[in-house]
Amino acid sequence: MRIESLDRISMSDFFPSLVRFPIHSSALRILVARNRTRTAGRQLPGSLPMPSKFARQAAGAAWWSAVEIAARYGVQFLVTLVLARLLLPSDFGLAALLVIFTSLGAVLVDSGFGTALIQRQHTSADDETTVFVFSILAAAMLCGLLAFAAPFIAGFFRAPALSPLLRLASLTLVLSAAGAVPDALLTMRMNFRARTQAQLVASLVSGTVAVTLALNGAGVWSLVWQLVTAAAIRSLCLWVCSRWRPAGRFNRASLTGLAKFGSFMLLSSLLNSIYVQLQPLLIGRLFDTRSLGFFTLAQNSQQAPMSLVGGVLTRVGLPVFSALAHAPSRMLDALRPILRLSMFVFVPCMVGIAITAEPLVTLVYGPRWLPAAPILSILALAGTLWPVHVLNLEAIKAQGRSDLFFRLALVKVSLAIVLVVLGSPWGAIGVAWATLVASVLNAAINTYYSWKLLGFGPRAQMREQAPTFALAITAALVGWAVLHWMPATSISMVLSIACASVVYLGLAWAFRVQALTDLHSFIHTLRADATLKPDIGNDLT
């Protein structure tokens, strides 16, 4: 996709599978506030626009991205629910140890080139083929390295069963690398319908394989085969949906050009991955795989809504913000309503998980997983600021400032690692509290460059989110009171959520909170988008 001028962007540039006619509008008009609100009768900065056809397609892109991630984690949730009753906590702990090394390997294989392709906005056949060849070769080398090092890694964790599991799991690096370029191209073109189809098929097939193997006594092997199957099916589906084929040549100039942006993204992603994987590494090394299993279950439960919101904001935010990189004031006008709306939806969800963690874990996973409940409560509170993290970082990336992105990652990860190491002697609970403290401090750090580049710093951002936090705290107190005066059962959990939701939305309506108006406008836009009949047969043409 080539974007030469924001004033000549057409619908087909961003949404090739949905439309075939041009709209003379800037990408900014997808999201920014250049409209008159019904309440004030005048233009307000940072409010969502009235739904034009272009805005409906933008909302459709966000919708399909949300569907894709929701499908993935919805299927994964159902699979985990079944596997949690068939497998032991130690099995999940072993699987978490595998993910430490496959996640780090995936970051090295990508090397920031996927993000570089998206940020560049216009790519040549040589660019795409170069990234593809590099990814495959890097994945093959790392796969061999992990296979060789598997016995030594198993010895480090005092878990002999880890060695053959790691050798099988390392295949996911090569399988995922095969789909890296089609995935990046679909994201760049905001064709999330195709990505949704690929992810849904992969999740269903891999989940079925895992449950079938677990029912037949395969134990932890069922979790590993789920990873391998998901990577293979997803890459295959991405190739089919994108119709992309390596048509260019490996070009050193392309590699060098992409690496100027991608190298900083690689370092940033690597630092972040090291921090994330340090948590299970310390728990697995200092304690046992059973304790790690409880932490992993709590972390996966926390990350399901975080991945949904973060995935949507990243996939839609980076292409749109990249198109607005030359106009900081317009990017700010796009950033403010998205942040306000995402926080309004996300904060009460995470607070709700925190206060209902005990009955939630008991109901969903069974009584033997109850030690994961307090960990889940703390991690859920740590995740409330996730949209702040994601959107501020996407705004920095969109301006091509991967160097600033790396500086932020270096400071944040260094701080977080110190906190996690300090908290690790207290086990999984200590690591969870360290994560909470790190999340609050990192939010302030992430917004620093937004203040420098856009004039929208931590004070201004938190001031805009103050109504959401006030409503969430009030609703949480109501929900907690219901749970406190009733036995911890599924009925009390549902009643608590219902009462808190009524209080949250009721107060938002009574006080005319702007975020509620934004939500209403967004839903109205989605309804308008539903009246369009997309051309599914031409996803990338």
C-alpha positions as CSV (number, residue, x, y, z in Angstrom):
1,M,0.0,0.0,0.0
2,R,1.4,3.4,-1.0
3,I,0.3,6.5,0.8
4,E,1.7,9.5,-0.9
5,S,-0.6,12.2,0.5
6,L,-3.1,12.2,3.3
7,D,-5.5,14.2,1.1
8,R,-5.6,11.5,-1.5
9,I,-6.1,8.5,0.7
10,S,-8.8,6.3,-0.7
11,M,-10.9,3.7,1.0
12,S,-9.1,1.0,-0.9
13,D,-5.8,2.0,0.6
14,F,-6.8,1.1,4.1
15,F,-9.7,-1.4,3.4
16,P,-9.1,-3.2,0.1
17,S,-11.4,-6.0,0.9
18,L,-14.4,-3.7,1.7
19,V,-14.6,-0.9,-0.8
20,R,-13.8,0.2,-4.4
21,F,-14.3,3.9,-4.5
22,P,-12.1,6.9,-3.4
23,I,-12.8,9.2,-0.5
24,H,-10.9,12.5,-0.6
25,S,-10.2,12.7,3.1
26,S,-7.3,12.3,5.4
27,A,-6.9,9.2,7.5
28,L,-7.4,11.5,10.4
29,R,-11.1,11.7,9.7
30,I,-11.4,8.1,10.7
31,L,-11.1,9.0,14.3
32,V,-10.5,12.6,15.1
33,A,-12.8,15.3,16.4
34,R,-13.7,17.5,13.5
35,N,-17.4,17.3,14.1
36,R,-20.1,19.0,16.2
37,T,-21.3,17.1,19.2
38,R,-25.0,16.8,19.9
39,T,-24.6,17.9,23.5
40,A,-22.7,21.1,23.0
41,G,-23.7,22.0,19.5
42,R,-20.1,22.9,18.7
43,Q,-16.8,21.2,17.8
44,L,-15.0,19.7,20.7
45,P,-11.4,18.5,20.4
46,G,-10.8,14.9,21.0
47,S,-14.3,13.6,20.4
48,L,-15.3,10.9,18.0
49,P,-16.4,12.0,14.5
50,M,-19.8,11.5,13.0
51,P,-19.9,8.3,11.0
52,S,-18.9,8.9,7.4
53,K,-18.4,5.9,5.1
54,F,-14.7,6.2,5.8
55,A,-15.3,6.1,9.5
56,R,-17.5,3.1,9.2
57,Q,-14.8,1.2,7.5
58,A,-12.3,2.2,10.2
59,A,-14.7,1.0,12.8
60,G,-15.1,-2.2,10.8
61,A,-11.3,-2.7,10.8
62,A,-11.3,-2.3,14.6
63,W,-14.2,-4.7,14.8
64,W,-12.6,-7.5,12.8
65,S,-9.4,-7.1,14.7
66,A,-11.4,-7.5,18.0
67,V,-13.2,-10.5,16.6
68,E,-9.9,-12.1,15.6
69,I,-8.3,-11.7,19.0
70,A,-11.6,-12.6,20.9
71,A,-11.9,-15.7,18.8
72,R,-8.3,-16.7,19.6
73,Y,-8.7,-16.2,23.3
74,G,-12.3,-17.4,23.4
75,V,-11.2,-20.7,22.0
76,Q,-8.1,-20.7,24.1
77,F,-10.2,-20.0,27.2
78,L,-12.5,-23.0,26.5
79,V,-9.6,-25.2,25.8
80,T,-7.8,-24.1,29.0
81,L,-11.0,-24.7,30.9
82,V,-11.1,-28.3,29.7
83,L,-7.3,-28.9,30.1
84,A,-7.3,-27.4,33.6
85,R,-9.5,-30.2,34.7
86,L,-7.5,-32.9,32.8
87,L,-3.9,-31.8,33.5
88,L,-1.9,-30.9,36.6
89,P,-0.6,-27.5,37.6
90,S,2.9,-28.8,37.1
91,D,2.0,-29.6,33.4
92,F,1.1,-25.9,32.9
93,G,4.3,-25.0,34.7
94,L,6.4,-27.0,32.2
95,A,4.5,-25.4,29.3
96,A,5.3,-22.0,30.7
97,L,9.0,-22.8,30.8
98,L,8.8,-23.7,27.1
99,V,7.2,-20.4,26.3
100,I,10.1,-18.5,27.9
101,F,12.4,-19.7,25.1
102,T,10.0,-19.8,22.2
103,S,8.9,-16.3,23.0
104,L,12.4,-15.0,23.1
105,G,13.2,-16.9,19.9
106,A,10.2,-15.4,18.1
107,V,11.3,-11.9,19.0
108,L,14.8,-12.6,17.5
109,V,13.3,-14.1,14.4
110,D,11.0,-11.1,13.8
111,S,13.9,-8.7,14.5
112,G,11.5,-5.8,14.3
113,F,11.1,-6.3,10.5
114,G,7.4,-7.0,10.7
115,T,6.8,-3.7,12.5
116,A,9.1,-2.0,10.1
117,L,7.1,-3.2,7.1
118,I,3.9,-1.8,8.7
119,Q,5.4,1.5,9.6
120,R,7.0,2.0,6.2
121,Q,3.4,2.0,4.7
122,H,4.8,1.3,1.1
123,T,6.9,-1.8,0.5
124,S,8.5,-3.3,-2.6
125,A,8.6,-7.0,-3.6
126,D,12.3,-7.0,-2.6
127,D,11.5,-5.7,0.9
128,E,8.9,-8.4,1.5
129,T,11.1,-11.2,0.1
130,T,14.1,-10.0,2.1
131,V,12.2,-10.1,5.3
132,F,10.7,-13.6,4.5
133,V,14.2,-15.1,3.7
134,F,15.7,-13.5,6.8
135,S,12.9,-14.8,9.0
136,I,13.1,-18.4,7.8
137,L,16.9,-18.5,8.1
138,A,17.0,-16.9,11.6
139,A,14.2,-19.3,12.7
140,A,16.0,-22.4,11.5
141,M,19.2,-21.4,13.3
142,L,17.4,-20.7,16.5
143,C,15.5,-23.9,16.2
144,G,18.7,-25.9,15.9
145,L,20.3,-23.9,18.8
146,L,17.3,-24.7,21.1
147,A,17.4,-28.4,20.2
148,F,21.1,-28.5,21.1
149,A,20.7,-26.6,24.3
150,A,17.5,-28.4,25.5
151,P,19.3,-30.8,27.9
152,F,21.2,-28.0,29.5
153,I,18.1,-25.9,29.9
154,A,16.3,-28.9,31.5
155,G,19.1,-29.3,33.9
156,F,19.0,-25.6,34.9
157,F,15.3,-26.0,35.9
158,R,15.8,-29.5,37.4
159,A,13.1,-30.7,35.0
160,P,14.4,-33.6,32.8
161,A,11.0,-33.8,31.0
162,L,11.7,-30.4,29.6
163,S,14.3,-31.4,27.1
164,P,12.2,-33.4,24.5
165,L,9.3,-30.9,25.0
166,L,11.6,-28.0,24.1
167,R,12.9,-29.7,21.0
168,L,9.3,-30.1,19.7
169,A,8.2,-26.6,20.7
170,S,11.2,-25.0,18.9
171,L,9.5,-26.0,15.6
172,T,7.0,-23.2,16.2
173,L,9.8,-20.7,15.4
174,V,10.1,-21.9,11.8
175,L,6.4,-22.4,11.3
176,S,5.5,-18.9,12.6
177,A,8.3,-17.3,10.6
178,A,6.7,-18.6,7.4
179,G,3.7,-16.5,8.0
180,A,5.4,-13.3,9.2
181,V,5.3,-11.3,5.9
182,P,1.7,-12.2,5.0
183,D,0.7,-11.3,8.6
184,A,2.5,-7.9,8.4
185,L,1.0,-7.1,5.0
186,L,-2.5,-7.8,6.1
187,T,-2.0,-5.7,9.2
188,M,-0.6,-2.8,7.1
189,R,-3.6,-2.9,4.9
190,M,-5.9,-3.2,7.9
191,N,-7.4,-6.3,6.3
192,F,-8.4,-7.9,9.7
193,R,-11.2,-10.0,8.2
194,A,-8.6,-12.3,6.6
195,R,-6.5,-12.4,9.8
196,T,-9.6,-13.3,11.8
197,Q,-10.4,-16.2,9.5
198,A,-6.8,-17.5,9.8
199,Q,-6.7,-17.2,13.5
200,L,-10.1,-18.7,14.1
201,V,-9.2,-21.8,12.0
202,A,-5.8,-22.2,13.8
203,S,-7.4,-21.8,17.2
204,L,-10.1,-24.4,16.6
205,V,-7.9,-27.0,15.0
206,S,-5.1,-26.7,17.6
207,G,-7.6,-26.6,20.5
208,T,-9.2,-29.8,19.2
209,V,-5.8,-31.5,18.9
210,A,-4.9,-30.5,22.5
211,V,-8.1,-31.7,24.1
212,T,-8.1,-34.9,22.1
213,L,-4.5,-35.7,23.2
214,A,-5.3,-34.8,26.9
215,L,-8.3,-37.1,26.9
216,N,-6.0,-39.9,25.7
217,G,-3.5,-39.3,28.5
218,A,-0.8,-37.3,26.6
219,G,-0.4,-35.0,29.6
220,V,1.8,-32.0,29.0
221,W,2.5,-33.1,25.4
222,S,-1.0,-32.0,24.5
223,L,-0.1,-28.4,25.4
224,V,3.1,-28.5,23.2
225,W,1.3,-30.0,20.2
226,Q,-1.3,-27.3,20.6
227,L,1.5,-24.7,20.1
228,V,3.0,-26.4,17.1
229,T,-0.4,-27.1,15.4
230,A,-1.5,-23.5,15.9
231,A,1.6,-22.0,14.4
232,A,1.4,-24.3,11.3
233,I,-2.3,-23.8,10.6
234,R,-2.1,-20.1,11.1
235,S,0.8,-19.6,8.7
236,L,-0.9,-21.7,6.1
237,C,-4.1,-19.8,6.4
238,L,-2.3,-16.4,6.2
239,W,-0.7,-17.5,2.9
240,V,-4.1,-18.6,1.5
241,C,-5.9,-15.4,2.7
242,S,-3.2,-13.0,1.6
243,R,-2.3,-14.7,-1.7
244,W,1.2,-13.3,-1.1
245,R,4.2,-15.1,-2.7
246,P,7.9,-14.2,-2.6
247,A,8.1,-12.3,-5.9
248,G,11.3,-10.3,-5.3
249,R,14.9,-11.1,-4.4
250,F,16.9,-10.9,-1.2
251,N,18.3,-7.4,-1.2
252,R,20.9,-6.1,1.3
253,A,19.8,-2.6,0.7
254,S,16.2,-3.5,1.7
255,L,17.5,-5.3,4.8
256,T,19.6,-2.3,5.8
257,G,16.8,0.2,5.2
258,L,14.3,-1.8,7.2
259,A,16.9,-2.5,9.9
260,K,17.2,1.2,10.6
261,F,13.8,1.1,12.1
262,G,13.6,-2.6,13.0
263,S,16.8,-2.8,15.0
264,F,15.5,-0.5,17.7
265,M,12.2,-2.4,17.6
266,L,14.1,-5.6,18.0
267,L,16.0,-4.4,21.0
268,S,12.8,-2.9,22.5
269,S,10.9,-6.1,22.0
270,L,13.7,-8.2,23.3
271,L,14.0,-6.2,26.5
272,N,10.2,-6.4,27.0
273,S,10.2,-10.2,26.3
274,I,13.1,-10.7,28.8
275,Y,11.1,-8.9,31.5
276,V,7.9,-10.8,30.8
277,Q,9.7,-14.1,30.7
278,L,11.8,-13.3,33.7
279,Q,8.8,-13.8,35.9
280,P,8.1,-17.5,35.1
281,L,11.9,-18.1,34.9
282,L,12.4,-16.9,38.5
283,I,9.4,-18.7,39.8
284,G,10.4,-21.9,38.0
285,R,14.0,-21.8,39.2
286,L,13.5,-20.7,42.8
287,F,10.3,-22.7,43.5
288,D,8.7,-25.5,41.5
289,T,6.6,-26.1,38.4
290,R,3.4,-26.4,40.5
291,S,3.8,-22.8,41.8
292,L,4.6,-21.7,38.3
293,G,1.5,-23.4,37.1
294,F,-0.7,-21.3,39.4
295,F,1.1,-18.1,38.3
296,T,0.7,-19.0,34.6
297,L,-3.0,-19.7,34.9
298,A,-3.5,-16.3,36.7
299,Q,-1.3,-14.5,34.1
300,N,-3.1,-16.1,31.2
301,S,-6.5,-15.1,32.6
302,Q,-5.3,-11.5,33.1
303,Q,-3.7,-11.3,29.6
304,A,-6.8,-12.5,27.7
305,P,-8.6,-9.1,28.0
306,M,-5.3,-7.2,27.8
307,S,-4.4,-9.0,24.6
308,L,-7.8,-8.2,23.1
309,V,-7.6,-4.5,23.8
310,G,-3.9,-4.2,23.1
311,G,-4.1,-6.2,19.9
312,V,-6.9,-4.0,18.5
313,L,-5.2,-0.7,19.5
314,T,-1.9,-1.8,18.1
315,R,-3.2,-3.2,14.8
316,V,-5.5,-0.3,14.0
317,G,-3.5,2.4,15.8
318,L,-0.1,1.9,14.1
319,P,-1.3,2.1,10.5
320,V,-3.6,5.1,11.2
321,F,-1.1,7.0,13.4
322,S,1.7,6.3,10.8
323,A,-0.5,8.1,8.2
324,L,-0.8,11.1,10.5
325,A,2.9,11.2,11.5
326,H,3.5,14.5,9.7
327,A,0.7,16.2,11.6
328,P,1.2,15.9,15.4
329,S,-1.8,18.0,16.3
330,R,-4.0,15.7,14.2
331,M,-2.4,12.6,15.8
332,L,-3.2,14.1,19.2
333,D,-6.8,14.6,18.1
334,A,-6.9,10.9,17.1
335,L,-5.2,9.7,20.3
336,R,-7.4,11.4,22.9
337,P,-10.8,9.9,22.0
338,I,-9.3,6.4,21.4
339,L,-7.6,6.5,24.8
340,R,-10.7,7.8,26.6
341,L,-13.0,5.2,25.0
342,S,-10.6,2.2,25.5
343,M,-10.0,3.1,29.2
344,F,-13.8,3.5,29.8
345,V,-14.4,0.0,28.6
346,F,-11.2,-1.7,29.8
347,V,-10.7,-0.4,33.4
348,P,-14.0,-1.7,34.8
349,C,-13.4,-5.1,33.2
350,M,-10.0,-5.5,34.9
351,V,-11.3,-4.2,38.3
352,G,-14.2,-6.6,38.0
353,I,-11.8,-9.5,37.5
354,A,-9.8,-8.4,40.5
355,I,-12.8,-8.3,42.9
356,T,-14.3,-11.6,41.7
357,A,-11.1,-13.6,41.2
358,E,-11.8,-16.2,43.9
359,P,-15.3,-17.3,42.8
360,L,-14.2,-16.9,39.1
361,V,-11.2,-19.2,39.5
362,T,-13.3,-21.8,41.4
363,L,-16.1,-21.7,39.0
364,V,-14.1,-21.8,35.8
365,Y,-11.0,-23.9,36.6
366,G,-12.0,-25.9,39.7
367,P,-11.2,-25.7,43.4
368,R,-7.6,-27.1,43.0
369,W,-6.6,-23.9,41.2
370,L,-7.8,-21.6,44.0
371,P,-4.2,-20.6,45.0
372,A,-4.2,-18.7,41.6
373,A,-7.0,-16.3,42.7
374,P,-5.0,-13.8,44.8
375,I,-2.4,-13.7,42.1
376,L,-5.1,-13.0,39.5
377,S,-6.5,-10.1,41.6
378,I,-3.1,-8.3,41.8
379,L,-2.3,-8.9,38.1
380,A,-5.7,-7.6,37.0
381,L,-5.2,-4.4,38.9
382,A,-1.7,-4.1,37.3
383,G,-3.4,-4.3,33.9
384,T,-5.8,-1.5,34.3
385,L,-3.4,1.0,32.6
386,W,-2.8,-1.2,29.6
387,P,-4.4,1.1,27.0
388,V,-2.3,4.0,28.2
389,H,0.9,1.9,27.6
390,V,-0.2,0.7,24.2
391,L,-1.5,3.9,22.6
392,N,1.4,6.1,23.8
393,L,3.9,3.6,22.4
394,E,2.1,3.3,19.1
395,A,2.1,7.1,18.7
396,I,5.9,7.1,19.2
397,K,6.4,4.2,16.7
398,A,4.1,5.8,14.1
399,Q,6.4,8.9,14.0
400,G,9.3,6.6,13.1
401,R,11.1,7.2,16.5
402,S,12.1,3.7,17.2
403,D,15.1,5.2,19.0
404,L,12.9,6.8,21.5
405,F,10.9,3.6,21.8
406,F,14.1,1.7,22.6
407,R,15.1,4.3,25.2
408,L,11.8,3.9,26.9
409,A,12.0,0.1,26.8
410,L,15.5,0.2,28.3
411,V,14.4,2.4,31.3
412,K,11.2,0.5,31.9
413,V,12.5,-3.0,31.6
414,S,15.5,-2.1,33.8
415,L,13.2,-0.8,36.5
416,A,10.8,-3.7,36.2
417,I,13.5,-6.3,36.4
418,V,14.8,-4.8,39.6
419,L,11.3,-4.9,41.1
420,V,10.6,-8.5,40.0
421,V,13.9,-9.7,41.4
422,L,13.2,-7.9,44.7
423,G,9.7,-9.5,44.8
424,S,10.6,-13.0,43.7
425,P,11.7,-14.3,47.2
426,W,8.0,-14.0,48.2
427,G,7.0,-16.3,45.4
428,A,4.3,-15.7,42.9
429,I,2.5,-13.2,45.1
430,G,5.7,-11.1,45.4
431,V,6.2,-11.2,41.6
432,A,2.6,-10.1,41.1
433,W,3.0,-7.1,43.4
434,A,6.2,-6.1,41.7
435,T,4.3,-6.2,38.3
436,L,1.6,-3.9,39.7
437,V,4.2,-1.3,40.9
438,A,6.1,-1.6,37.6
439,S,2.9,-1.0,35.6
440,V,2.1,2.3,37.5
441,L,5.7,3.6,37.1
442,N,5.9,2.6,33.5
443,A,2.7,4.4,32.6
444,A,4.3,7.6,33.8
445,I,7.5,6.8,31.7
446,N,5.5,5.9,28.6
447,T,3.6,9.2,28.6
448,Y,6.8,11.3,29.0
449,Y,7.6,11.4,25.2
450,S,3.9,12.0,24.4
451,W,4.3,15.2,26.4
452,K,7.5,16.0,24.5
453,L,6.2,15.2,21.1
454,L,2.4,15.9,21.3
455,G,2.0,18.0,24.5
456,F,-0.1,15.3,26.1
457,G,1.8,14.2,29.2
458,P,0.9,12.0,32.2
459,R,-1.0,14.7,34.1
460,A,-3.2,15.6,31.1
461,Q,-3.9,12.0,30.3
462,M,-4.8,11.0,33.8
463,R,-6.9,14.1,34.2
464,E,-9.0,13.0,31.2
465,Q,-9.3,9.5,32.7
466,A,-10.3,10.7,36.1
467,P,-14.0,10.2,35.6
468,T,-13.4,6.6,34.5
469,F,-11.3,5.8,37.6
470,A,-13.8,7.4,39.9
471,L,-16.7,5.4,38.4
472,A,-14.7,2.2,38.5
473,I,-13.7,2.6,42.1
474,T,-17.3,3.3,43.1
475,A,-18.7,0.4,41.2
476,A,-15.9,-1.9,42.6
477,L,-17.0,-1.0,46.2
478,V,-20.5,-2.0,45.3
479,G,-19.4,-5.2,43.8
480,W,-17.1,-6.0,46.7
481,A,-19.9,-5.3,49.2
482,V,-22.1,-7.9,47.5
483,L,-19.4,-10.5,47.6
484,H,-18.6,-9.7,51.2
485,W,-22.1,-10.2,52.5
486,M,-22.8,-13.3,50.4
487,P,-21.1,-16.7,50.1
488,A,-18.4,-16.9,47.4
489,T,-20.5,-18.7,44.8
490,S,-21.3,-18.3,41.1
491,I,-24.6,-16.6,42.0
492,S,-22.8,-14.0,44.2
493,M,-20.3,-13.4,41.4
494,V,-22.9,-12.8,38.8
495,L,-24.9,-10.6,41.2
496,S,-21.8,-8.6,42.1
497,I,-20.9,-8.0,38.4
498,A,-24.5,-7.0,37.6
499,C,-24.7,-4.5,40.5
500,A,-21.4,-3.0,39.7
501,S,-22.2,-2.7,36.0
502,V,-25.5,-0.9,36.7
503,V,-23.7,1.5,39.1
504,Y,-20.9,2.2,36.6
505,L,-23.1,2.9,33.6
506,G,-25.8,4.6,35.6
507,L,-23.4,7.1,37.1
508,A,-21.7,7.6,33.7
509,W,-25.1,8.5,32.2
510,A,-26.1,10.7,35.2
511,F,-22.9,12.7,35.1
512,R,-22.8,12.8,31.2
513,V,-19.3,11.4,31.0
514,Q,-17.8,12.1,27.6
515,A,-16.5,8.5,27.3
516,L,-20.0,7.2,27.3
517,T,-20.9,9.5,24.5
518,D,-17.9,8.2,22.6
519,L,-19.0,4.6,23.2
520,H,-22.5,5.4,21.9
521,S,-21.0,7.0,18.7
522,F,-18.7,4.1,18.1
523,I,-21.6,1.6,18.4
524,H,-23.6,3.7,16.0
525,T,-20.7,3.7,13.6
526,L,-20.5,-0.1,13.8
527,R,-24.2,-0.4,13.1
528,A,-23.8,1.7,10.0
529,D,-20.9,-0.4,8.9
530,A,-23.0,-3.5,9.2
531,T,-25.3,-2.2,6.4
532,L,-22.4,-2.4,3.9
533,K,-21.8,-5.6,2.0
534,P,-18.1,-6.2,1.7
535,D,-16.4,-7.9,-1.2
536,I,-14.9,-10.8,0.5
537,G,-13.6,-12.3,-2.7
538,N,-10.9,-9.7,-3.2
539,D,-9.1,-9.4,0.1
540,L,-5.9,-7.9,-1.1
541,T,-6.7,-6.5,-4.6
